Amino acid sequence: MMNNTQDILKESSQIHHDPHTDVRSHILETVRRENECDLEELVRACPSCTWNQVFLEVDCLSRTGKLRLLRKGNGLYSVRLSSSATG
């Protein structure tokens, strides 16, 4: 009986696990800590994710007003919290 309960709990935790939330949380924590950082720094801060995964989350966070994506020129971007996210 104990094994069945443990199996159900394990399956339940796997079903509700959202990898996007993990990446999103890590990005927000990194940007809060650094105040502003290059997109490439964020990619290095999320070694289990691809550049595309990090950029997708940064894009979503910027579209929802949580982050600002700033063009630095020559294909370089930095990321910072938006003023609405800091208040």
GIGI-V57301 format. One record per backbone hydrogen bond with DSSP energy under -1.0 kcal/mol. NH is the residue of the N-H (numbers start at 1). CO is the residue of the C=O. Records with the same first field share a line. If there is no record, write none. Layout:
NH: CO / CO
This chain:
5: 1
6: 2
7: 3
8: 4
9: 5
10: 6
11: 7
12: 8
13: 9
14: 10
15: 11
16: 12
22: 18
23: 19
24: 20
25: 21
26: 22
27: 23
28: 24
29: 25
30: 26
31: 27
32: 28
33: 29
34: 30
35: 31
36: 34
37: 79
39: 77
42: 38
43: 39
44: 40
45: 41
49: 46
54: 50
55: 51
56: 52
57: 53
58: 54
59: 55
60: 56
61: 57
62: 58
63: 59
64: 60
66: 61
67: 61
68: 80
70: 78
72: 76
76: 73
78: 70
79: 37
80: 68
82: 66
86: 82
